[in-house]
C-alpha cells in the first residue's frame, strides 16, 4: 500500500510535469531535464518522492510513477512489465517467451520477462515479476525489430530470431510442449531469414529440431518444401535427441529421436 506524504514544492512540480507528459518510468536524467537540476539533486529528489509514496523503485535509478488515483486511494499499483522492462538496460531486445507473447503466440501468463542484452545486467524482481537478462556477445545481437506497444516504442526479437532462440533454449520459453503449442499460431514467416539465422547460430542440432518441427507443422504453417530441402542439406551425420537424453522414436528423415508426447502435440503428428 502506498502512503502519500506531503511533497515539497519542487517534488510536486516534478510529479505534475511527469503526469502531464505521461512519463510512467523515469530516471534521474528525466528529473534533471525537466527541472534543470544536478544529478545528485535529482537522485535525492526521486528517493524522497519514493519514501513519500509518489514513486516506486524498481532498481537503482529506475522508478515508476504511481498514478494519482492509486496514491490517493491507497491502492497497490504494478506498472505493465513491458513498459518497465524497456528501461532496464541498453541495448536490449525482448526475447524468448516474452517475444512469443509480444508476437501474440504465448499460451500462458508469465512471471518471467526475458531481455537479451550485451551489457552485464542483474535480474530484477519488481513486485514478484522477474526480469531475466540473457547476456549476448555482440555478434549474437541481431534479428531485432522495433514494435509499437501502447504509446511506447520497444525492441523485440523478430519472429524468425524468436524461433531459433526458443528452440535453442527452451527453458526460457516454458519448455518444448509450450513452444510447439505456440508455433501452431504462426501465420507468416520469412523462411529465407529463418534459414540464414540457423546458419548464423551455428548449432547443428537446431537444423534437426527445426526441420522436424516445421515438417510436422507443414500444413498448419505452410512450410515451403524448399525450406525443408535446404535444412536437410545442412544436417550432419550425427543422430541427436530432440531433448537431452530423453528417449523416443527415431525419425530417420531428420536424424533425431523424439518423445511421442511432442509428436502428439503437433497437428497431424
HELIX and SHEET records of a PDB file:
HELIX    1   1 UNK A    9  UNK A   20  1                                  12    
HELIX    2   2 UNK A   28  UNK A   35  1                                   8    
HELIX    3   3 UNK A   39  UNK A   51  1                                  13    
HELIX    4   4 UNK A   68  UNK A   73  1                                   6    
HELIX    5   5 UNK A   81  UNK A   85  1                                   5    
HELIX    6   6 UNK A   96  UNK A  102  1                                   7    
HELIX    7   7 UNK A  138  UNK A  140  5                                   3    
HELIX    8   8 UNK A  159  UNK A  168  1                                  10    
HELIX    9   9 UNK A  170  UNK A  172  5                                   3    
HELIX   10  10 UNK A  176  UNK A  183  1                                   8    
HELIX   11  11 UNK A  191  UNK A  201  1                                  11    
HELIX   12  12 UNK A  204  UNK A  216  1                                  13    
HELIX   13  13 UNK A  218  UNK A  221  1                                   4    
HELIX   14  14 UNK A  225  UNK A  233  1                                   9    
HELIX   15  15 UNK A  252  UNK A  254  5                                   3    
HELIX   16  16 UNK A  260  UNK A  265  1                                   6    
SHEET    1   A 3 UNK A  25  UNK A  26  0                                        
SHEET    2   A 3 UNK A  62  UNK A  65 -1                                        
SHEET    3   A 3 UNK A  55  UNK A  59 -1                                        
SHEET    1   B 4 UNK A  93  UNK A  94  0                                        
SHEET    2   B 4 UNK A 112  UNK A 117 -1                                        
SHEET    3   B 4 UNK A 129  UNK A 135  1                                        
SHEET    4   B 4 UNK A 124  UNK A 126 -1                                        
SHEET    1   C 2 UNK A 144  UNK A 149  0                                        
SHEET    2   C 2 UNK A 152  UNK A 157 -1                                        
SHEET    1   D 3 UNK A 240  UNK A 241  0                                        
SHEET    2   D 3 UNK A 256  UNK A 258  1                                        
SHEET    3   D 3 UNK A 249  UNK A 251 -1                                        
END                                                                             
